[in-house]
Amino acid sequence: MSPLGAEIAALIRQNGPIGVDRYMALCLSHPVHGYYRTRDPLGARGDFTTAPEISQMFGELIGAWSAYVHELMGRPDPLVLVELGPGRGTLMADALRALRAARPGMRVAPQLVETSPVLRAAQERLLAGTGAAWHADIESLPPGPAIILANEFFDCLPVRQFERRPTGWHERQVGLDPQGGLAFGLSPEPTPGLDADGPDGVLMSVPTAGLALMRSLARRLRTQGGTLLAIDYGHVRPGFGDTLQALSGHRFADPLAAPGEADLTHHVDFAAHAKAAQAEGAAIHGPVDQGDFLAALGLGARAERLKARANAAQSAAIDAAITRLTDPSRGGMGSLFKVMAVSGPALGPLPGFPAA
């Protein structure tokens, strides 16, 4: 058992089973053994690869999108450009380069919300000289209109899970098996207030942390202006099923096997997040498939410009990156990943999304 696993087991022995949301929070954010507190998880030597690490084109297109939206916002000066969970800082660096190429002389105030000391150190190295500022949460962000980027962020926020039984929805919990190992189980009493219909035995995830954050961001956008661009893997329509998963070495793993040593994520329920934002008076754009969004922003044309100055090997790498980012086949990023924007109600249509 991992050091964090032993600590969680001791906690359960003392206080009883814990919810999946608390288990996720401990695995990812424990101050000593938490996954994001102790490592850089990205790249070939890590556990997963995100779109900004696949190709510079991804961040450059997001930067061009931000330049256009900045115009729609009335050119606030400076532009407050926020990224939630910025990885190594690659997306922000590429977006800033494209922004400044599109709008020479434009003032940008990069703001990064990061809790991982390892990743923050990588971001500080990459973004040195850009005027970037760091925050532990959204509460300390500067006020005013903002463009907020969230690429593969909502998928790692803790969720609660419930299983349907004849007596109602019982919360899924992490407890101990007879040998003292971690195991899933159910609360003996149903949780009141859950009125979703579903057959016995199905599992339902409720992204409590993500919905709370979305409501807070939507209130900000409604009152102060701007937009949130959320890119993540997930589903457009509500549904049932267990989408909690662990990744280790680019392979799926048992979520209970090595707490703190594997990434834990879940599929984002875009419908639930859109409903939460709309309840706060914000406007919703999308969601659309990532492949369609990038194509609408001109991924093909950007690739051709890069290939015009590339050798054969570089051109092949550009083509491979396009395939990874836009592949619509089952499990491919092009369709599995969705893009949704949330904005103040007065902002109007946004590039990359069909007009309402």
C-alpha positions as CSV (number, residue, x, y, z in Angstrom):
1,M,0.0,0.0,0.0
2,S,1.3,3.5,-0.8
3,P,2.1,5.9,2.1
4,L,-1.1,7.8,1.4
5,G,-3.1,4.6,1.1
6,A,-1.9,3.6,4.6
7,E,-2.9,7.0,5.9
8,I,-6.4,6.8,4.3
9,A,-6.9,3.2,5.7
10,A,-6.0,4.5,9.2
11,L,-8.5,7.4,8.8
12,I,-11.2,4.9,7.8
13,R,-10.5,2.6,10.7
14,Q,-10.8,5.5,13.0
15,N,-13.8,7.4,11.5
16,G,-15.5,5.0,9.1
17,P,-15.8,5.0,5.3
18,I,-15.4,8.2,3.3
19,G,-17.1,9.5,0.2
20,V,-15.5,9.3,-3.3
21,D,-15.2,13.1,-3.3
22,R,-13.1,13.1,-0.2
23,Y,-11.0,10.2,-1.4
24,M,-10.3,12.0,-4.7
25,A,-9.4,15.2,-2.8
26,L,-6.9,13.3,-0.6
27,C,-5.4,11.5,-3.5
28,L,-4.9,14.6,-5.6
29,S,-4.3,17.3,-3.1
30,H,-3.0,15.8,0.2
31,P,-0.3,18.3,1.4
32,V,2.4,15.7,1.7
33,H,1.5,12.7,-0.5
34,G,-1.0,14.2,-3.0
35,Y,-0.5,13.3,-6.6
36,Y,-0.3,17.0,-7.8
37,R,1.8,18.0,-4.9
38,T,4.7,15.7,-5.6
39,R,5.2,15.3,-9.4
40,D,5.0,16.6,-12.9
41,P,2.5,14.2,-14.4
42,L,2.8,15.3,-18.0
43,G,4.6,13.9,-21.0
44,A,6.1,10.6,-22.0
45,R,7.7,10.2,-18.6
46,G,4.5,11.1,-16.8
47,D,1.0,9.6,-16.8
48,F,-0.8,11.5,-19.5
49,T,-0.4,14.1,-22.2
50,T,-2.7,17.1,-22.7
51,A,-3.4,18.9,-26.0
52,P,-1.0,21.9,-25.4
53,E,1.8,19.4,-25.0
54,I,0.9,17.7,-28.3
55,S,1.3,20.7,-30.5
56,Q,1.9,24.5,-30.2
57,M,-1.0,24.9,-32.7
58,F,-3.5,24.2,-29.9
59,G,-2.4,27.1,-27.7
60,E,-1.8,29.4,-30.6
61,L,-5.4,28.9,-31.8
62,I,-6.7,29.5,-28.2
63,G,-4.6,32.7,-28.2
64,A,-6.1,33.8,-31.6
65,W,-9.6,33.0,-30.2
66,S,-8.8,35.1,-27.1
67,A,-7.7,38.1,-29.3
68,Y,-11.1,38.0,-31.1
69,V,-13.1,37.7,-27.9
70,H,-11.0,40.6,-26.5
71,E,-12.5,42.7,-29.3
72,L,-16.0,41.6,-28.5
73,M,-15.4,42.6,-24.9
74,G,-14.5,46.1,-25.9
75,R,-10.8,45.8,-25.6
76,P,-10.3,46.0,-21.8
77,D,-6.8,47.2,-21.0
78,P,-5.1,45.2,-19.8
79,L,-6.7,41.9,-20.7
80,V,-6.9,39.7,-17.7
81,L,-6.1,36.3,-19.1
82,V,-6.6,33.5,-16.5
83,E,-5.8,29.8,-16.8
84,L,-7.1,27.2,-14.3
85,G,-4.8,24.3,-13.7
86,P,-2.2,25.4,-16.2
87,G,0.0,22.3,-16.3
88,R,3.6,23.3,-17.3
89,G,2.4,26.7,-18.6
90,T,2.6,25.6,-22.2
91,L,-0.9,26.7,-23.2
92,M,-0.5,30.1,-21.6
93,A,2.9,30.6,-23.3
94,D,1.6,29.6,-26.7
95,A,-1.6,31.7,-26.3
96,L,0.4,34.8,-25.2
97,R,2.7,34.5,-28.3
98,A,-0.3,34.3,-30.6
99,L,-2.1,37.2,-28.8
100,R,0.8,39.5,-29.0
101,A,1.3,38.6,-32.7
102,A,-2.3,39.4,-33.4
103,R,-2.4,42.6,-31.3
104,P,1.1,44.2,-31.1
105,G,1.4,46.4,-28.1
106,M,-1.6,44.9,-26.4
107,R,-1.3,44.6,-22.6
108,V,-2.0,41.2,-21.1
109,A,-2.1,40.3,-17.4
110,P,-1.6,36.5,-17.2
111,Q,-3.1,35.0,-14.1
112,L,-2.5,31.3,-13.2
113,V,-4.5,29.4,-10.6
114,E,-2.2,26.5,-9.5
115,T,-1.8,24.5,-6.3
116,S,1.0,22.2,-7.3
117,P,4.4,23.4,-6.2
118,V,6.1,21.2,-8.8
119,L,4.0,22.5,-11.7
120,R,4.1,26.1,-10.5
121,A,7.9,25.9,-10.6
122,A,7.7,24.7,-14.3
123,Q,5.3,27.5,-15.1
124,E,7.5,30.2,-13.5
125,R,10.5,29.0,-15.6
126,L,8.5,29.0,-18.9
127,L,6.6,32.3,-18.3
128,A,9.5,34.3,-16.8
129,G,9.3,37.9,-18.0
130,T,5.6,37.8,-19.0
131,G,4.3,39.5,-15.9
132,A,2.4,36.4,-14.8
133,A,0.9,36.2,-11.4
134,W,-0.1,33.1,-9.4
135,H,-3.1,32.3,-7.2
136,A,-4.1,29.4,-5.0
137,D,-7.8,29.8,-5.9
138,I,-10.1,32.1,-7.9
139,E,-10.9,34.3,-5.0
140,S,-7.7,36.3,-5.3
141,L,-8.0,36.9,-9.0
142,P,-8.0,40.6,-10.0
143,P,-11.5,42.0,-10.6
144,G,-12.9,43.0,-14.0
145,P,-13.6,41.5,-17.4
146,A,-11.5,38.3,-18.0
147,I,-10.9,35.5,-20.4
148,I,-10.6,32.3,-18.3
149,L,-9.1,29.1,-19.8
150,A,-9.7,25.7,-18.3
151,N,-8.2,22.9,-20.3
152,E,-8.6,19.4,-18.7
153,F,-9.4,21.1,-15.3
154,F,-13.0,20.2,-14.4
155,D,-12.3,16.5,-14.9
156,C,-10.1,16.3,-11.8
157,L,-12.4,18.1,-9.4
158,P,-13.9,15.7,-6.8
159,V,-17.3,14.0,-7.5
160,R,-19.8,12.3,-5.3
161,Q,-21.2,9.0,-6.6
162,F,-24.5,7.2,-5.8
163,E,-25.8,3.8,-6.7
164,R,-29.5,3.2,-7.2
165,R,-31.1,0.6,-4.9
166,P,-34.8,-0.3,-4.2
167,T,-34.6,2.0,-1.2
168,G,-33.2,5.0,-3.1
169,W,-29.8,6.4,-4.0
170,H,-27.0,5.2,-1.7
171,E,-23.7,7.1,-1.7
172,R,-20.7,5.2,-2.9
173,Q,-17.9,5.2,-0.3
174,V,-14.4,4.0,0.2
175,G,-14.0,1.6,3.1
176,L,-11.9,-1.4,4.0
177,D,-12.2,-5.0,2.9
178,P,-11.6,-7.9,5.4
179,Q,-7.9,-7.9,4.7
180,G,-7.6,-4.1,5.5
181,G,-7.3,-3.0,1.9
182,L,-9.3,-0.2,0.4
183,A,-12.6,-1.2,-1.2
184,F,-15.8,0.4,-2.6
185,G,-19.0,0.0,-0.7
186,L,-22.3,1.8,-0.2
187,S,-23.8,3.9,2.6
188,P,-26.4,1.8,4.4
189,E,-28.9,4.7,4.3
190,P,-30.2,6.4,1.1
191,T,-29.3,10.0,0.5
192,P,-32.4,12.3,0.8
193,G,-33.1,14.8,-1.9
194,L,-31.9,12.8,-5.0
195,D,-34.9,12.4,-7.3
196,A,-33.2,11.2,-10.5
197,D,-34.9,8.2,-12.2
198,G,-32.8,5.2,-12.9
199,P,-32.9,1.4,-12.8
200,D,-31.5,-0.5,-9.8
201,G,-27.7,-1.0,-9.9
202,V,-26.8,2.1,-12.0
203,L,-24.2,4.5,-10.8
204,M,-24.6,8.3,-10.9
205,S,-21.9,10.9,-10.5
206,V,-22.6,14.4,-9.1
207,P,-19.7,16.8,-9.7
208,T,-20.3,18.8,-6.5
209,A,-16.9,20.7,-6.6
210,G,-17.1,21.4,-10.3
211,L,-20.7,22.8,-10.1
212,A,-19.8,25.0,-7.1
213,L,-16.9,26.5,-9.0
214,M,-18.9,26.9,-12.2
215,R,-21.6,28.8,-10.3
216,S,-19.0,31.1,-8.8
217,L,-17.3,31.7,-12.2
218,A,-20.7,32.3,-13.9
219,R,-21.6,35.0,-11.3
220,R,-18.3,36.7,-12.0
221,L,-18.8,36.7,-15.7
222,R,-22.4,37.9,-15.4
223,T,-21.5,40.8,-13.2
224,Q,-18.0,41.7,-14.4
225,G,-17.9,40.5,-18.0
226,G,-15.8,38.1,-20.0
227,T,-15.9,34.4,-20.8
228,L,-14.8,31.0,-19.6
229,L,-13.5,28.5,-22.2
230,A,-13.7,24.9,-20.8
231,I,-12.1,22.1,-22.8
232,D,-12.4,18.6,-21.3
233,Y,-13.4,15.0,-22.0
234,G,-16.9,14.2,-21.1
235,H,-20.5,13.9,-22.3
236,V,-23.1,16.4,-23.5
237,R,-26.2,14.6,-22.2
238,P,-26.7,13.4,-18.6
239,G,-26.3,9.6,-18.1
240,F,-25.4,6.9,-15.7
241,G,-22.2,4.8,-15.4
242,D,-18.9,4.8,-13.6
243,T,-16.5,7.2,-15.3
244,L,-14.1,7.5,-12.3
245,Q,-10.7,6.4,-13.6
246,A,-7.0,6.3,-12.7
247,L,-4.1,6.8,-15.1
248,S,-0.6,5.7,-14.4
249,G,2.1,5.5,-17.1
250,H,-0.4,6.3,-19.8
251,R,-2.5,3.3,-18.9
252,F,-5.7,2.8,-16.9
253,A,-5.2,1.6,-13.3
254,D,-7.3,0.6,-10.3
255,P,-8.4,3.9,-8.6
256,L,-7.9,2.2,-5.2
257,A,-4.5,0.5,-5.8
258,A,-2.0,3.3,-5.1
259,P,-3.6,6.4,-3.7
260,G,-1.5,9.5,-4.4
261,E,0.6,7.8,-7.1
262,A,-1.9,7.8,-10.0
263,D,-4.1,10.5,-11.6
264,L,-7.8,10.4,-10.7
265,T,-10.3,11.9,-13.1
266,H,-13.9,11.5,-14.3
267,H,-15.8,12.4,-17.4
268,V,-17.2,16.0,-17.2
269,D,-21.0,16.3,-17.3
270,F,-21.3,19.3,-19.5
271,A,-25.0,19.4,-19.3
272,A,-24.9,19.8,-15.5
273,H,-22.2,22.5,-15.7
274,A,-24.2,24.4,-18.3
275,K,-27.3,24.2,-16.2
276,A,-25.4,25.5,-13.2
277,A,-24.0,28.5,-15.1
278,Q,-27.3,29.3,-16.7
279,A,-28.9,29.4,-13.2
280,E,-26.5,32.2,-12.4
281,G,-27.6,34.2,-15.4
282,A,-24.7,33.4,-17.7
283,A,-24.9,32.5,-21.4
284,I,-23.8,29.1,-22.8
285,H,-22.0,28.5,-26.1
286,G,-21.7,24.8,-27.2
287,P,-20.6,22.3,-26.2
288,V,-19.0,21.2,-29.5
289,D,-16.5,18.5,-30.3
290,Q,-12.9,19.6,-29.9
291,G,-12.1,18.6,-33.5
292,D,-14.9,20.8,-34.9
293,F,-13.9,23.7,-32.7
294,L,-10.2,23.6,-33.8
295,A,-11.2,23.2,-37.4
296,A,-13.5,26.3,-37.1
297,L,-10.6,28.3,-35.7
298,G,-8.4,27.4,-38.7
299,L,-6.3,24.5,-37.5
300,G,-5.8,23.3,-41.1
301,A,-4.6,26.7,-42.3
302,R,-2.2,27.1,-39.4
303,A,-0.8,23.6,-40.0
304,E,-0.1,24.5,-43.7
305,R,1.7,27.7,-42.7
306,L,3.9,25.7,-40.3
307,K,4.6,23.0,-42.9
308,A,5.7,25.5,-45.5
309,R,8.8,26.1,-43.3
310,A,9.2,22.5,-42.1
311,N,11.3,19.6,-43.3
312,A,9.8,16.2,-44.1
313,A,10.1,14.9,-40.5
314,Q,8.6,18.1,-39.0
315,S,5.7,18.0,-41.5
316,A,4.9,14.4,-40.5
317,A,4.9,15.5,-36.9
318,I,2.5,18.3,-37.6
319,D,0.2,15.9,-39.4
320,A,0.4,13.4,-36.5
321,A,-0.5,16.2,-34.1
322,I,-3.6,17.2,-36.1
323,T,-4.7,13.6,-36.1
324,R,-4.3,13.3,-32.3
325,L,-6.2,16.6,-31.7
326,T,-9.1,16.0,-34.1
327,D,-9.5,12.2,-34.5
328,P,-13.3,11.7,-34.3
329,S,-13.1,7.9,-33.9
330,R,-14.2,6.3,-30.7
331,G,-12.0,7.4,-27.9
332,G,-10.2,10.0,-30.1
333,M,-9.6,13.5,-28.7
334,G,-11.6,15.1,-31.6
335,S,-14.9,13.8,-30.4
336,L,-14.3,12.6,-26.8
337,F,-13.2,16.1,-25.8
338,K,-15.8,18.8,-25.8
339,V,-15.5,22.6,-25.8
340,M,-18.0,24.9,-24.0
341,A,-17.9,28.6,-23.4
342,V,-19.7,30.5,-20.6
343,S,-20.0,34.2,-20.9
344,G,-21.8,37.3,-19.7
345,P,-25.2,37.5,-21.4
346,A,-24.3,40.6,-23.4
347,L,-21.2,39.2,-25.1
348,G,-23.0,37.7,-28.1
349,P,-21.9,34.8,-30.4
350,L,-18.3,33.5,-30.0
351,P,-16.0,32.1,-32.6
352,G,-15.8,28.3,-32.9
353,F,-19.5,27.8,-31.9
354,P,-22.5,27.6,-34.1
355,A,-24.7,30.7,-33.9
356,A,-27.8,30.1,-31.8
